[in-house]
């Protein structure tokens, strides 16, 4: 599969969670993973903060609450939102009061070529895929990652932490799991 060929529609098995991307257009559009998700209709684009669904789960690396498997129903019913911003401008973007329920991801390693093996420096694609994996939408996570040559390597690089994170029940167990890996 090339980088411009979408995955086949029958690749997905099982239920899918609604995916949204707030596109702030701060990155190179040719390298923007979120733009590609929108291009292949795997995510719905949002262009203003007020468009973020109020009951959706919003990925925000600057909040204290972590994403847990128990957030699955919220994701399934109301969707998952990635804020597509430049890492250089992220702190200013996330200072804004965002609608929805904000959650941050546990520690993972990036597989993208720009930040390979750096802790927490994930693309929007990687953040969405990790969220889907942790909340039990593994087929959908793999489908999103298949859009990029390096995408499937994200799960390979993080298999053990992702599996552990998808099984924890609370923040205490998650903290313990993160310290086991990082």
C-alpha positions in Angstrom: 0.0 0.0 0.0 1.4 3.4 -0.9 1.1 6.5 1.2 -1.7 7.8 -1.1 -3.7 4.6 -1.3 -6.5 4.3 1.4 -6.9 1.0 3.1 -9.6 -1.3 1.7 -13.0 -0.6 3.2 -13.4 -4.2 4.4 -10.2 -4.0 6.5 -12.2 -2.8 9.5 -13.9 -5.5 11.5 -15.9 -4.8 14.7 -17.4 -1.5 15.8 -15.7 1.8 15.1 -15.5 4.9 17.2 -16.3 8.4 15.7 -13.0 10.2 15.1 -12.7 14.0 14.9 -9.7 16.2 14.2 -9.6 19.9 15.1 -7.4 21.1 12.3 -5.4 24.2 13.2 -3.2 24.0 10.1 0.1 24.7 11.9 2.1 22.0 10.3 3.4 21.1 6.8 0.3 19.8 5.1 2.3 17.1 3.3 3.5 15.6 6.6 0.3 16.2 8.5 -1.1 12.8 9.7 -4.4 14.3 10.7 -5.0 15.8 7.3 -4.5 12.4 5.8 -7.0 10.9 8.1 -9.5 13.5 6.9 -8.5 13.0 3.3 -9.4 9.3 3.5 -12.5 10.0 5.5 -11.3 8.2 8.6 -11.8 11.3 10.6 -14.2 14.2 10.5 -12.6 17.6 10.3 -13.4 20.4 12.7 -12.1 23.9 12.1 -13.2 25.8 15.2 -13.0 24.9 18.9 -16.8 25.4 19.2 -17.3 22.6 16.8 -15.8 20.1 19.2 -18.7 17.8 20.4 -19.3 18.7 24.1 -19.5 15.0 25.1 -16.5 13.8 23.1 -13.3 12.7 24.7 -10.6 15.2 23.8 -6.9 14.3 23.8 -5.0 16.9 25.7 -1.4 16.2 26.9 -1.6 19.0 29.5 -4.4 17.6 31.8 -3.9 15.4 34.8 -6.5 12.6 34.0 -5.3 9.8 31.8 -7.2 7.9 29.2 -8.2 4.5 30.6 -10.1 1.5 29.1 -13.1 2.5 31.1 -13.4 5.5 28.8 -14.5 3.1 26.0 -18.2 3.9 26.3 -17.5 7.6 26.1 -15.4 7.1 23.0 -17.9 4.7 21.4 -20.9 7.0 22.0 -19.5 10.5 21.6 -16.2 10.1 19.7 -12.5 10.9 20.1 -11.0 14.3 19.3 -7.4 15.1 18.4 -6.2 18.7 18.3 -3.9 18.9 15.4 -1.3 21.5 16.4 2.4 22.0 16.1 4.4 20.8 19.1 6.0 24.3 19.2 2.6 25.9 19.8 0.9 23.2 21.7 1.1 24.8 25.2 -0.7 27.9 23.9 -3.3 25.9 22.0 -4.1 23.7 25.0 -4.4 26.6 27.4 -7.7 27.3 25.7 -10.8 25.9 27.5 -11.7 23.0 25.3 -15.2 21.4 25.2 -15.5 17.7 25.9 -13.8 15.5 28.5 -10.0 16.0 28.3 -7.7 13.0 28.8 -4.0 12.5 28.3 -2.3 9.4 27.1 0.1 7.4 29.2 3.7 7.4 28.2 4.4 5.9 24.8 7.2 6.1 22.2 6.7 7.8 18.9 7.3 5.8 15.7 7.0 8.8 13.4 10.3 9.7 11.5 10.5 13.2 13.0 10.4 12.1 16.7 11.2 8.4 16.5 11.5 6.7 19.9 10.9 10.0 21.8 8.5 9.6 24.8 5.2 11.4 24.2 6.1 13.2 21.0 3.3 11.5 19.1 1.6 12.7 15.9 -2.2 13.1 15.9 -2.4 9.7 14.1 -0.3 8.0 16.8 -2.3 9.6 19.6 -5.6 8.6 18.1 -4.4 5.1 17.4 -3.1 4.7 20.9 -6.4 5.9 22.3 -8.3 3.5 20.2 -6.1 0.6 21.2 -6.3 1.4 24.9 -10.1 1.6 24.7 -10.5 -1.6 22.8 -10.8 -0.5 19.2 -7.7 -2.2 18.1 -8.8 -3.0 14.5 -9.6 0.7 14.0 -6.3 1.7 15.4 -4.5 -0.6 13.0 -6.5 0.7 10.1 -5.5 4.3 10.9 -1.8 3.4 11.3 -1.8 1.5 7.9 -2.0 4.9 6.1 1.7 5.5 6.7 4.7 3.1 6.0 5.9 3.7 9.5 2.5 3.5 11.1 2.3 -0.2 12.0 5.7 0.1 13.7 4.0 2.3 16.3 2.1 -0.7 17.7 5.2 -2.9 17.4 7.3 -0.4 19.3 4.6 0.0 22.0 3.0 -3.5 22.2 3.8 -4.3 25.8 2.8 -0.9 27.2 -0.4 -0.7 25.1 -1.5 -4.1 26.2 -0.8 -3.2 29.8 -2.5 0.1 29.6 -5.6 -1.4 28.0 -6.1 -3.7 31.1 -5.6 -1.2 34.0 -8.6 -0.1 35.9 -7.5 3.2 37.5 -4.9 5.9 37.7 -2.9 4.0 40.4 -2.6 0.9 38.3 -1.7 3.0 35.3 1.1 4.8 37.2 2.5 1.5 38.2 2.3 0.2 34.6 4.0 3.3 33.2 6.8 2.9 35.8 7.3 -0.7 34.7 8.0 0.4 31.1 9.5 3.9 31.4 
